[in-house]
Each structure stands twice: as C-alpha cells, then as structure tokens.
Amino acid sequence: MAAIFLILMMITIYWRMALDKILYHEIDLLIPVHRFKINYSYTREKRMEFVREFLLRLVRISPLKPRQIATYFGFSKIELNEAISNLVNKDELDFSDDGDVVLTSRSKSYFTKSGGTPEVLAFFEDFIFLNYELVGFNPVKSRENEDNRLGLKLQVDNEVIANSAKEIKSVFQKNFLKYFQDKVLLTRNMDREGKTPNLYAMGEAILTGRKTLRLSNEFFIDFDLRPVQRSNFSELIDSSNIHDSITSKLSELQKIDNTEQVFGVMDAETKKFFSEKTFFDMKKLLQTRVELLSEKNKSQPIPFVGSIYLNHNWDLIIDELEKLNKASNVIDDSSDLIWIAPDDPFWGKSHKLISCISDLIQRESTRRKKAHRLFNTRIFLPLPKDEKKNRFINQTEYNFKGFVKNISYIENGFSSGNIEILLLPNCFVAVNYHLSIPNILPVTIPIGFISIDHKTIENVKNQVDDFLSNQSIN
C-alpha cells in the first residue's frame, strides 16, 4: 500500500511539473447569496390549431366564397358558420364587397414568408426561483448545507444588499435570452418548441431567502515563483467582478514582507532551496521530494510546498499516523499531538482544515478490539492583536464547531507567527514557514518539511515546550 501511495505521489508531482505550475495555497471564498421568486411575462410566436391555420392559408392563396370553404373542408352549414365567425371575431377574416372571405391586415402579418406557416404571437406569464450571488450577480445553483465557516468573506456594500431585488430585475431582463439558451428557465420541452421567446414585462422580484456561496480558489506558482493567473469559476457565467473583489480583499489582508525574518530562523535543509541568485529553486525541491519518497528514508526531511492541509501534503501526515496505528509496540500512555497555527490571515480559510482535524481525531486511538489511546489532538491558535479577542473566540467556536475542546488560544504565534508546527512526539514533525512576499505573490506561500528523524523531532519538541511554557494559554 505504501509503495502504491509513493508511486501515485510521484505521478502527481510530475504531472504538476508538466503543467508548469505548483499549487501552494487554497482559499474558500464566501459570498452572500439572495434567493428570489421572479415573476415575468413573455411572448412567443406559435402554431395555430389545424383548421384555423389551414383556413387562413387557403384564403391567403385566393379569396373564397363560404360555400367553397365548406366544400373544401367538408363542413356542415353550422360548422362553416362557427369556423368563419370565430375568425371574424378575432379580426383574422373579413368579407369583401363581393361576399368573398378574405384575410385582414392582422392575419396577413402572420405570414412572414411566401407560402409559409402562419404563426400568432402568444403571451405567457411565468415565475422562477433563482439564487444570485451579490458580488457579480451571477445566478448560482442551490447547495444544501452550505455554511460560512472557515473561509474568506467577500464584502458587499449594505446598499447593494438592501437593493438587491431592484438589481436582480435589471440583471434578469438583460440576460433573459441567455438564461433561455442555457436552460436556466423554460426548461420543459413544450416551453422550448418553436421560436425563441421574448421577455414582455418584468413582474415583482420577491426575496425568499439568504444563503452563502462557497467557491474554492486555488493559487498556483510557476517554477520561477511567479503567480499563475487565477482561473474563472465554472459555477459562474461571468467571474470578472468576483476576481476584482478577490484581488481587493487579498491586498487588504496581506502582511508586510517577512522573508528576512523567516530566513533568520529557517532550518539548514530548507534553506538549501533558496539562493541569492534565483531566490527559490522549485525544481530542486520537487526533485528532492520525489527522490526521498521513492526510497526508505529515515533521516532526511521531506520538503513540501503549500499549506499542510493541502491534499498532497496531508497525505504524508496520514501515512505516518497509519504506520503508528499499525505499530505493535503501542502503549497506553498517550502524548499530545500539537498543531500550532501561524499568525497568517490566509491560514485555515478552507473547509479542508475541518476534514484534516477530523482525520486526526479519528486516529487518536488504535482500530483494534482493545483500543489503545495514541494521542490527544491539541490545536493552538494565536489571538489577534488588532481586534477584540472575544469576537475572535466566538468566531473560532463557530468555525470549529464539534472540535472546540481541542482548541486552545495563545498570545503569540511561534517565531512571531511565521512558523506553523504539527508535532507528534516519537512519530513525526511537520514545520511550515509562511513567507509573505507581497510584491510578488497575492497570498503567503508556505514552504516546509516533514521529518520522522528522532533527533529532529526532539529538537523541535524542545523548542515547542519552551515556547508554550512561556505562553498564557486559554
């Protein structure tokens, strides 16, 4: 199983390299959504009933006496009078001075081509329920159980929120034809027969609910540490306004450049991937990672790029926990698995973090008939200095609902909040340096390693113990 995992890991890395881009961060964007019932009316040219259509087509070819029409259709006198009088009342037939049945100007307009089929303009009233996100006013599909935990909230002006119904009416009117073509509305077969409908009038747009749209945004770099342009969101018709809002929000949250600080405390092995000439050698890091994963490595740290909770990094953590679970020398005395979060505005803004914490808690005990406790999960979050602590704690309790007992608060982050540590004594340690390079990258780039070397684990453990002993922990 481990061999298969390593092979898949190598394939994934080479595939990423072939695309010339590397995933280094993932952030969930939280966008307010309003749900509306939209009333509208539309027009459409449609075919007539058989007798009505052919009677008009016949008279169009040549004016006829009523008796000639009766002979052609096989009408009785009563049927003839009913058919003709019905169309006369609709202003579609008239009588000439010679007593011939003729078309009116109205029924002549039904024929757009010589010898064509007459079509009449019909009016319909309908309504539809649509969800609109309030940044770009794109219609979005309804998602069940979507919440606003662990993500980056894109701000919308209160005035826009208050007047969303007015804006939606304008957007719906402008995009009516596109919504029809994209099968957003009038989706039944009977509603799509014939010519394209035209919006006739807008009714009321009634707000019926509020939701949150969660969009996952991946951040990539190329091998020269340059950001790769963000992709459009497949869920949206137009992503331009969303991208503008994202850029503004990221710029607002960015930390100042901390590279000098981070290099001052960075371990020697990770430092090897940096140089004054190229700054950072991504190809060297990935090549080293592949080589170390392909051999029975016991001492050298395995480097990685990106948040610990990204799939390609988290798999390394799970692999070590699975080895621990299967070990034959498991004892009852459990340790604390310590996760010290960085003081980084972009850390943890992804629902993947919840999944990772759940992974840890599920593996706190062995999966045997007689379970043994392996560790206790403890997550340390640095308290913010620029906002009320109670507000931060309340939001954290909501974000980590179900895991609150695993959360502790510390006054300061490790190494000025620039370093993230995931440590399980006697098993593994993962260290991530969160580099902020605002003149190059829109969000911090985490670069670090995972190690199972006992000397490295013990060294980090001593630093962590010393750090926590000097903290006020809540």
C-alpha positions in Angstrom: 0.0 0.0 0.0 2.8 2.4 0.9 4.5 1.7 -2.4 1.4 2.4 -4.3 1.0 5.7 -2.4 4.5 6.7 -3.3 4.1 5.9 -7.0 0.8 7.9 -7.1 2.6 10.8 -5.3 5.4 10.8 -7.8 3.0 10.7 -10.7 1.1 13.7 -9.2 4.2 15.7 -8.8 5.5 15.1 -12.3 2.0 15.9 -13.7 2.1 19.2 -11.9 5.6 19.8 -13.3 4.4 19.0 -16.8 1.8 21.8 -16.4 4.5 24.2 -15.2 2.5 25.2 -12.1 2.5 24.2 -8.5 -0.4 24.5 -6.0 0.7 26.4 -2.9 -2.5 27.6 -1.3 -6.2 27.1 -1.4 -8.8 29.5 0.0 -12.5 29.2 0.2 -14.4 32.4 -0.8 -17.7 33.0 1.0 -20.1 35.1 -1.0 -23.6 36.3 0.2 -26.5 34.9 -1.9 -30.1 36.0 -2.2 -32.9 33.7 -3.4 -35.7 35.3 -5.4 -39.0 34.4 -6.8 -39.0 36.3 -10.1 -42.3 36.9 -11.9 -42.3 37.7 -15.6 -44.3 37.5 -18.8 -43.0 36.7 -22.3 -44.2 36.4 -25.8 -43.7 33.7 -28.4 -44.9 33.0 -31.9 -46.7 29.7 -32.0 -48.5 27.4 -34.4 -52.3 27.6 -34.6 -54.9 24.9 -34.4 -55.1 22.8 -37.6 -58.4 24.1 -39.0 -57.6 27.7 -38.2 -54.2 27.5 -39.8 -55.3 25.8 -43.0 -58.3 28.0 -43.4 -56.1 31.1 -43.2 -53.6 29.5 -45.6 -56.3 28.6 -48.0 -57.9 32.1 -48.0 -54.4 33.6 -48.4 -53.9 31.8 -51.7 -57.2 33.1 -53.0 -60.4 34.7 -51.6 -63.2 32.2 -51.5 -66.9 32.1 -51.2 -68.2 30.5 -47.9 -69.7 27.5 -49.9 -66.3 26.8 -51.5 -64.7 26.7 -48.0 -67.5 24.3 -46.8 -66.8 22.0 -49.8 -63.0 22.0 -49.2 -63.3 21.1 -45.5 -66.5 19.1 -45.7 -68.2 21.5 -43.2 -71.9 21.4 -42.5 -73.7 24.8 -42.5 -73.4 25.0 -38.7 -69.7 24.1 -38.7 -69.0 26.6 -41.5 -70.7 29.4 -39.7 -68.9 28.6 -36.5 -65.4 28.4 -38.1 -65.8 31.6 -40.1 -67.5 33.7 -37.4 -64.8 32.6 -34.8 -62.0 34.0 -37.0 -64.1 37.1 -37.9 -64.4 37.9 -34.2 -60.6 37.6 -33.9 -60.2 40.1 -36.7 -58.5 37.5 -38.8 -61.1 37.1 -41.6 -63.5 39.6 -43.2 -65.9 39.7 -46.2 -65.2 41.6 -49.3 -67.9 43.6 -51.1 -68.3 40.6 -53.4 -69.0 38.3 -50.5 -65.7 36.6 -50.6 -63.9 35.5 -47.4 -60.5 37.5 -47.2 -57.6 38.0 -44.8 -57.4 41.1 -42.6 -54.3 43.1 -42.2 -53.8 41.4 -38.9 -53.9 37.8 -40.3 -51.7 38.9 -43.2 -49.0 39.7 -40.7 -48.9 36.1 -39.5 -47.3 35.1 -42.8 -43.6 36.1 -42.7 -42.7 34.2 -45.9 -44.4 33.4 -49.1 -46.2 30.1 -48.6 -45.0 29.9 -45.1 -46.9 28.7 -42.0 -48.9 31.4 -40.1 -47.7 32.0 -36.6 -49.5 34.0 -34.0 -48.0 36.0 -31.1 -49.0 34.5 -27.8 -48.5 35.9 -24.3 -47.5 33.8 -21.3 -47.0 34.5 -17.6 -44.5 32.5 -15.5 -42.2 32.7 -12.5 -38.9 31.1 -11.5 -36.9 30.8 -8.3 -33.2 31.8 -8.7 -30.3 32.3 -6.4 -28.0 35.2 -7.1 -24.6 35.9 -5.6 -24.3 39.6 -4.7 -20.8 40.4 -6.0 -21.2 39.8 -9.7 -25.0 38.9 -9.7 -24.5 35.6 -11.3 -27.3 33.0 -10.9 -25.9 30.1 -8.9 -27.3 26.6 -8.2 -28.7 26.0 -4.8 -26.5 24.0 -2.5 -27.7 22.2 0.6 -25.9 22.6 4.0 -23.6 25.3 2.7 -22.2 27.3 5.6 -19.9 30.3 6.2 -17.3 28.6 8.3 -13.6 28.8 7.6 -13.4 30.9 4.5 -12.6 34.4 3.3 -15.8 36.6 3.2 -16.1 38.9 0.2 -17.7 42.1 1.3 -20.8 43.5 -0.3 -22.0 47.1 0.4 -25.1 47.3 2.6 -26.7 49.4 -0.1 -26.3 46.6 -2.6 -27.8 44.1 -0.2 -30.7 46.4 0.6 -31.5 47.0 -3.1 -30.7 43.5 -4.4 -34.3 43.0 -5.8 -34.0 46.1 -8.0 -30.6 44.9 -9.3 -31.9 41.4 -9.9 -34.8 42.6 -12.1 -32.3 44.5 -14.2 -29.9 41.6 -14.5 -32.8 39.1 -15.3 -34.1 41.4 -18.0 -30.7 41.9 -19.6 -29.9 38.1 -19.6 -33.4 36.6 -20.3 -32.3 35.3 -23.7 -29.1 33.8 -22.4 -30.9 32.1 -19.5 -33.2 30.5 -22.0 -30.3 29.4 -24.2 -28.5 28.0 -21.1 -31.7 26.2 -20.0 -31.9 28.2 -16.8 -35.6 28.9 -17.4 -38.4 27.4 -19.5 -36.8 24.0 -19.3 -39.8 21.8 -20.3 -39.9 20.5 -23.9 -43.2 22.1 -24.5 -41.8 25.5 -23.5 -38.9 25.2 -25.9 -40.8 24.4 -29.1 -40.9 26.9 -31.8 -39.1 30.3 -31.9 -37.1 31.9 -29.2 -39.3 33.7 -26.6 -39.0 37.4 -25.9 -39.3 38.9 -22.5 -42.5 41.1 -22.5 -42.6 42.5 -18.9 -40.9 42.1 -15.6 -43.1 41.4 -12.5 -42.0 41.5 -8.9 -38.7 40.0 -7.7 -39.5 38.7 -4.2 -36.7 37.9 -1.8 -37.4 34.5 -0.3 -34.1 33.5 1.4 -30.4 34.2 2.1 -27.6 31.7 1.7 -23.8 31.6 1.3 -21.9 30.5 -1.9 -18.6 28.8 -1.2 -16.1 28.9 -4.1 -12.7 27.2 -3.8 -9.9 29.2 -5.2 -6.5 27.5 -5.9 -3.3 29.6 -6.0 -0.5 28.4 -8.3 3.0 29.5 -9.0 5.3 28.6 -11.8 8.9 27.4 -11.4 10.2 30.9 -11.1 7.9 31.7 -8.2 5.6 33.8 -10.3 1.9 33.7 -9.7 -0.2 31.9 -12.3 -3.3 33.7 -13.3 -6.4 32.6 -11.5 -8.9 30.6 -13.5 -12.6 31.5 -13.9 -15.1 29.8 -11.8 -17.1 27.1 -13.6 -20.1 27.8 -11.4 -20.4 31.4 -12.7 -21.4 32.9 -16.0 -19.1 35.8 -15.5 -16.2 35.7 -13.0 -14.8 39.2 -13.6 -16.4 41.0 -10.7 -15.6 38.2 -8.3 -11.9 38.3 -9.3 -11.8 42.1 -8.8 -13.3 41.6 -5.3 -10.8 38.8 -4.5 -7.9 40.9 -5.6 -9.1 43.8 -3.4 -9.7 41.5 -0.4 -6.3 39.8 -0.7 -4.5 43.1 -0.9 -6.3 44.3 2.2 -5.2 41.3 4.2 -1.6 40.9 3.0 1.2 41.0 5.6 4.4 43.0 5.0 7.4 41.2 3.6 8.8 38.8 6.3 11.4 36.9 4.2 14.3 38.3 6.2 12.7 37.2 9.5 11.9 33.8 8.2 15.4 33.1 6.7 16.8 34.0 10.1 15.1 31.1 11.8 14.8 28.6 8.8 16.5 25.2 9.2 19.5 24.4 7.1 17.8 21.7 4.9 15.0 24.0 3.8 17.4 26.9 3.2 19.2 24.8 0.6 16.3 25.5 -1.8 16.9 29.3 -1.6 19.7 31.4 -3.1 20.6 35.0 -3.7 20.7 34.4 -7.5 17.4 32.5 -8.1 15.8 33.2 -4.7 13.9 29.8 -4.8 14.6 26.6 -6.7 11.3 24.9 -7.1 12.5 22.2 -9.4 15.2 21.2 -6.9 12.7 21.0 -4.1 10.3 18.8 -6.1 13.1 16.5 -7.3 14.4 16.1 -3.8 10.9 15.3 -2.6 10.4 12.6 -5.2 13.8 11.0 -4.5 13.2 10.9 -0.8 9.7 9.4 -1.2 11.0 6.7 -3.5 13.5 5.3 -1.0 13.4 4.1 2.6 14.3 7.4 4.0 14.6 7.6 7.8 16.5 10.8 8.5 16.3 13.4 5.8 13.3 15.7 5.9 10.8 15.5 3.0 10.2 19.0 1.7 6.9 20.3 0.6 5.3 23.5 -0.8 1.9 24.7 0.3 -0.4 24.5 3.3 -0.2 21.4 5.4 -3.8 20.7 4.8 -3.5 20.6 1.0 -4.0 17.0 -0.2 -0.5 16.3 -1.5 0.9 17.4 1.9 -1.7 16.0 4.2 -1.3 12.5 2.7 2.2 12.5 4.2 0.7 13.1 7.7 -1.9 10.4 7.3 0.7 8.0 6.1 2.7 8.4 9.4 -0.4 8.1 11.5 -1.4 4.9 9.8 2.0 3.5 10.5 1.6 4.4 14.1 -1.8 2.8 14.3 -0.4 -0.5 12.9 2.7 -0.5 15.1 3.0 -3.4 17.5 4.6 -1.5 20.4 1.7 0.9 21.1 1.4 1.7 24.7 -1.4 3.2 26.8 0.3 6.4 27.7 -0.7 9.0 25.1 1.0 12.1 24.0 -0.4 15.4 22.8 -0.4 15.9 19.1 0.3 19.7 18.9 -0.7 21.9 16.0 0.5 25.5 16.3 -1.2 27.7 13.7 0.7 30.6 12.2 -0.4 34.2 12.6 -1.4 34.3 8.9 -4.6 35.9 7.6 -4.8 33.2 4.9 -4.3 30.2 7.1 -7.3 27.9 7.7 -9.5 29.7 5.2 -10.6 26.4 3.7 -13.1 23.7 4.7 -10.3 21.2 4.2 -9.0 22.2 7.6 -12.1 20.7 9.2 -11.6 17.5 7.3 -8.0 17.3 8.5 -8.9 17.9 12.1 -11.5 15.1 11.8 -8.8 12.8 10.4 -6.6 13.4 13.4 -9.4 12.8 16.0 -10.4 9.6 14.2 -6.9 8.3 14.6 -6.4 9.2 18.2 -6.9 5.6 19.2 -6.0 2.3 17.5 -8.5 0.5 15.5 -8.4 -2.9 17.3 -10.7 -4.9 19.5 -9.0 -3.4 22.5 -8.3 0.1 21.5 -5.3 2.0 22.8 -5.1 5.7 23.1 -2.3 7.1 20.8 -2.5 10.8 21.3 -4.7 13.8 22.1 -5.2 16.5 19.4 -4.4 20.0 20.6 -4.6 23.0 18.3 -3.1 26.3 19.4 -4.4 29.5 17.7 -2.6 32.8 18.2 -5.0 35.6 19.4 -5.2 38.6 17.1 -3.8 41.9 18.3 -5.9 44.2 16.1 -9.4 43.1 17.1 -11.4 42.2 20.1 -10.4 38.8 21.4 -14.0 37.8 22.4 -15.1 38.3 18.8 -12.3 36.1 17.5 -13.0 33.4 20.1 -16.7 33.4 19.3 -16.0 33.1 15.6 -13.5 30.3 16.3 -16.1 28.4 18.3 -18.4 28.6 15.4 -15.7 27.7 12.8 -14.6 24.7 14.8 -18.0 23.5 16.0 -17.6 20.0 17.3 -13.8 20.4 17.9 -13.9 23.3 20.5 -12.5 21.1 23.2 -9.4 20.6 21.0 -8.8 24.4 20.7 -6.5 26.5 22.9 -5.5 30.1 22.5 -2.0 31.6 22.8 -1.0 35.2 23.0 1.7 35.0 20.3 2.4 32.8 17.3 5.6 30.6 17.1 8.5 32.7 15.9 6.4 35.9 15.5 3.7 33.8 14.0 5.7 33.0 10.8 6.1 29.3 11.6 3.5 26.6 11.7 4.2 23.3 13.5 2.4 19.9 13.6 4.2 17.7 16.1 3.6 14.2 17.4 6.5 13.2 19.7 8.3 10.0 18.8 6.4 9.9 15.5 6.8 12.9 13.2 7.1 16.6 13.0 6.0 19.0 10.2 7.3 22.5 10.0 5.9 25.2 7.6 7.4 28.6 7.1 4.8 31.1 5.9 6.6 33.6 3.6 4.9 36.8 2.8 6.2 38.3 -0.4 3.5 40.9 -1.3 5.4 42.4 -4.3 5.4 39.0 -6.0 2.6 36.8 -4.6 -1.0 37.7 -3.6 -1.0 35.4 -0.5 1.6 33.9 1.8 3.5 30.9 0.4 4.1 28.1 2.9 7.3 26.1 2.4 8.4 23.4 4.8 9.1 19.8 5.6 8.0 16.7 7.4 10.5 14.5 9.3 10.5 11.2 11.2 14.1 11.6 12.3 14.1 11.3 16.1 16.8 13.9 16.6 14.8 16.5 14.5 11.6 15.7 16.3 13.2 16.0 19.7 14.8 19.3 18.7 11.5 20.8 17.6 9.7 19.4 20.6 12.1 21.1 23.0 11.5 24.4 21.2 7.8 23.9 21.3 7.8 23.0 25.0 9.9 26.1 25.8 7.6 28.3 23.6 4.3 27.0 25.2 5.7 27.2 28.8 6.1 31.0 28.2 2.6 31.5 26.8 -0.6 32.4 28.5 -2.8 29.5 27.3 -6.6 29.8 27.4 
